[in-house]
Amino acid sequence: MKNRKYTRPTTLLLLVSLLLAFPFSFQAEPLALAQSSNIGVNGFYAFDKAQRGRTLQAAVVVDIPSGLHINSNRPLAKFLIPTSLKIEAPGGIRVGPVSYPRAVIRSFSFSQDKLSVYEGRAVLRFNVTIPANFSTGVTELRLRLKYQSCNDEACFPPATREIKLPIAVVGANEPVKRINGRIFGGSRR
């Protein structure tokens, strides 16, 4: 058998050929993760504290950069992954149903069918009721938002974002201050 020696140009040519043959294995995954992670997800309450025996509003705000969208909570096809918000609350705290925003119906180049999506800012609202006998101090809700983001050409792998939403629980007669007026409006209690 002859001993084969590869010259630098031959080795370089082989390496370039491999990179050209498999370009997506090196570029697609980081790009998909970067696109999907650009979605902003934050939780808010309408008041700075929660009074025992009362209900307060809460919301999750999803900020979707221009050029991206996420499926609505009721996509038009069964195989599409809906946006969903799951909420875990400490014992005794009641969480009302999530009110999802109105979706936009749009056409995209990657689908022959129209899609029901959220674009820009989507605000998911729900009420939280603190029992009258709940202990004072800080408590928190744990939220899980599942969504699938897409651009005008393709969809990225589904993502789940977890949010901890702490709040101080105070007595029924302690004053509370309305906050986050840009999300909940400016009226006072």
Residue pairs with C-beta under 8 A, 6 or more apart in sequence:
6 14
19 26
32 156
32 157
33 156
35 68
35 149
35 151
35 156
36 149
36 156
36 157
36 159
37 159
38 65
38 68
39 62
39 63
39 64
39 65
39 68
39 70
39 147
39 149
39 159
39 161
40 61
40 62
40 63
40 64
41 60
41 61
41 62
41 63
41 145
41 161
41 163
42 60
42 61
42 63
42 163
43 58
43 59
43 60
43 61
43 141
43 143
43 163
43 165
44 58
44 59
44 60
44 61
44 179
44 180
44 183
44 184
45 56
45 57
45 58
45 128
45 165
45 167
45 179
45 180
46 56
46 57
46 58
46 59
46 178
46 179
46 180
46 183
46 184
47 56
47 176
47 177
47 178
47 179
47 189
48 168
48 176
48 177
48 179
49 167
49 168
49 169
49 170
49 174
49 176
49 177
50 56
50 128
50 130
50 139
50 167
50 168
50 169
50 170
50 176
51 130
51 169
51 170
51 171
51 172
51 173
51 174
51 176
52 130
52 131
52 132
52 133
52 134
52 136
52 169
52 170
52 171
52 172
53 130
53 131
53 132
53 172
54 129
54 130
54 172
55 96
55 127
55 128
55 129
55 130
56 127
56 128
56 130
57 125
57 126
57 127
57 128
57 184
58 125
58 126
58 127
58 128
58 141
58 165
59 123
59 124
59 125
59 126
59 180
59 183
59 184
60 85
60 123
60 124
60 143
60 145
60 163
61 121
61 122
61 123
61 124
61 183
62 70
62 83
62 118
62 121
62 122
62 123
62 124
62 145
62 147
63 120
63 121
64 70
64 118
64 119
64 120
64 121
64 122
64 149
66 120
67 151
67 152
68 119
68 149
68 150
68 151
69 104
69 106
69 115
69 117
69 118
69 119
69 149
69 150
69 151
70 83
70 117
70 118
70 122
70 147
70 148
70 149
70 150
71 80
71 81
71 82
71 83
71 115
71 116
71 117
71 118
71 147
71 148
71 150
72 82
72 83
72 100
72 103
72 116
72 117
72 118
73 82
73 83
73 84
73 98
73 100
73 103
74 82
74 100
74 103
74 116
75 81
75 82
75 115
75 116
76 105
76 113
76 114
76 115
76 116
77 113
77 115
80 115
80 148
81 146
81 147
81 148
81 158
83 100
83 118
83 122
83 145
83 146
83 147
83 148
84 145
84 146
84 147
85 98
85 124
85 126
85 143
85 144
85 145
85 146
86 143
86 144
86 146
87 95
87 98
87 126
87 141
87 142
87 143
88 141
88 142
88 143
88 144
89 95
89 128
89 141
90 139
90 140
92 131
92 133
92 134
93 128
93 129
93 130
93 131
93 134
93 139
93 141
94 128
94 129
94 131
95 126
95 127
95 128
95 129
95 141
96 126
96 127
96 128
96 129
97 126
98 124
98 125
98 126
99 124
99 125
99 126
100 122
100 124
101 118
101 122
101 123
101 124
103 116
103 117
103 118
104 116
104 117
104 118
104 119
105 114
105 115
105 116
105 117
106 114
106 115
106 117
106 119
107 114
107 115
108 115
108 150
108 152
108 153
109 152
109 153
110 150
110 152
110 153
110 154
110 155
117 150
123 183
124 145
128 141
130 169
132 172
134 169
135 169
136 168
136 169
136 170
136 171
137 168
137 169
138 166
138 167
138 168
138 169
139 166
139 167
139 169
140 164
140 165
140 166
140 167
141 164
141 165
141 167
142 162
142 163
142 164
142 165
143 162
143 163
143 164
143 165
144 160
144 161
144 162
144 163
145 160
145 161
145 162
145 163
146 158
146 159
146 160
147 158
147 159
147 161
148 155
148 156
148 157
148 158
148 159
149 155
149 156
149 159
150 156
170 176
176 189
178 184
178 186
178 187
178 188
178 189
